[in-house]
């Protein structure tokens, strides 16, 4: 019985919104190796927090390295989305809520981040730096 309570408490902790320690200052990951302390931004919708690979859900930003469909314009928009996400995360108190995992081979944790009750993805979408996912128009192509 004690095991069942522990598992239930762990499941609740993983899906409950929790404020992040606000003394964390994020930077771009670059080629930083993965480790238990890694905390940085990969791009406009993916980050690492204390060694956990996190994919922000319900929105998508352009790809900074590969330019999947939009060439240099896509890469530039990706840089702008990443810079804005860094600005939002480093300049505000925010809350993260974790969910399950995505279907990518990297098994990233799905999460949402809110600032003052507003989803950070909605902010990026309103600023035309991201699209709704999966049904939003990939306007940078």
C-alpha positions in Angstrom: 0.0 0.0 0.0 2.8 2.4 0.8 4.2 1.9 -2.7 0.9 2.8 -4.3 0.7 6.0 -2.4 4.3 6.9 -3.4 3.6 6.3 -7.1 0.4 8.3 -6.9 2.2 11.2 -5.2 5.0 11.0 -7.9 2.4 11.1 -10.7 0.7 14.1 -9.1 4.1 15.9 -8.8 4.9 15.3 -12.4 1.7 16.8 -13.8 1.1 19.7 -11.3 2.2 23.2 -12.2 5.2 24.3 -10.3 7.0 27.7 -10.2 10.6 27.5 -11.2 13.3 29.0 -9.1 13.7 32.4 -10.5 17.4 32.7 -10.0 18.0 30.6 -13.1 19.3 32.5 -16.1 19.0 30.6 -19.3 21.3 30.9 -22.4 21.3 29.1 -25.7 22.6 25.6 -25.4 24.9 25.6 -28.4 27.0 22.5 -28.3 26.8 22.0 -24.5 26.9 18.3 -23.5 23.9 16.7 -21.9 24.2 16.2 -18.2 22.2 16.3 -15.0 22.8 20.1 -14.6 22.0 21.2 -18.2 19.7 24.2 -18.2 19.5 26.1 -21.5 17.4 26.9 -24.5 17.7 24.7 -27.6 15.3 26.8 -29.8 12.0 28.6 -29.7 10.1 25.5 -28.4 12.6 23.2 -26.7 14.7 23.6 -23.6 16.7 21.7 -21.0 15.9 22.3 -17.3 18.2 20.5 -14.8 19.1 17.8 -17.3 15.5 17.3 -18.4 14.8 17.7 -22.2 11.5 19.6 -22.5 9.3 20.2 -25.6 6.8 23.0 -25.1 3.5 21.8 -26.4 0.7 23.2 -28.6 3.0 25.4 -30.6 5.9 25.1 -33.1 8.7 27.5 -34.1 10.9 27.5 -37.2 14.0 25.3 -37.2 17.2 27.2 -36.6 19.7 24.6 -38.0 18.0 22.8 -40.8 15.7 25.4 -42.3 13.2 22.6 -43.1 11.3 24.5 -45.7 11.9 28.2 -45.5 15.7 28.6 -46.1 17.5 31.6 -44.6 14.2 33.4 -43.8 13.2 30.4 -41.6 16.5 30.4 -39.9 16.2 34.1 -39.1 12.7 33.7 -37.8 13.9 30.8 -35.6 16.7 33.0 -34.2 14.1 35.7 -33.4 11.7 33.2 -31.7 14.6 31.8 -29.6 15.7 35.3 -28.6 12.2 36.2 -27.6 11.7 33.0 -25.6 14.9 33.7 -23.8 13.8 37.3 -23.1 10.4 36.1 -21.7 11.9 33.4 -19.5 14.8 35.5 -18.2 12.7 38.6 -17.6 9.6 37.2 -15.9 8.5 34.8 -13.2 7.0 31.7 -14.8 5.4 28.4 -14.0 6.0 25.1 -15.8 3.4 22.3 -16.0 4.8 18.9 -17.2 2.8 16.2 -19.0 3.7 13.0 -20.8 6.4 12.6 -23.4 6.4 13.4 -27.1 6.7 10.7 -29.8 10.2 11.8 -30.9 13.0 9.3 -30.4 14.6 11.7 -27.9 11.6 11.2 -25.5 11.3 14.9 -24.6 9.0 15.8 -21.7 5.9 17.8 -22.9 5.2 20.9 -20.9 3.6 24.3 -20.9 5.1 27.5 -19.4 2.9 30.3 -18.3 3.7 33.9 -17.4 1.0 35.7 -15.4 -1.5 32.9 -16.4 -0.7 33.3 -20.1 0.8 30.4 -22.1 4.2 31.4 -23.5 3.3 29.7 -26.8 0.3 32.1 -27.2 2.6 35.0 -26.7 4.9 33.8 -29.4 2.0 33.0 -31.7 0.5 36.5 -31.2 3.9 38.0 -32.1 4.1 35.8 -35.3 7.2 34.0 -34.1 5.4 30.6 -33.8 2.4 28.7 -35.1 -0.3 26.7 -33.4 0.6 23.0 -33.5 -0.4 20.7 -35.0 -3.1 22.6 -37.0 -1.4 26.0 -37.5 -0.1 27.3 -40.8 3.6 26.9 -41.2 3.8 30.5 -42.6 7.6 30.5 -42.8 7.7 28.0 -45.7 
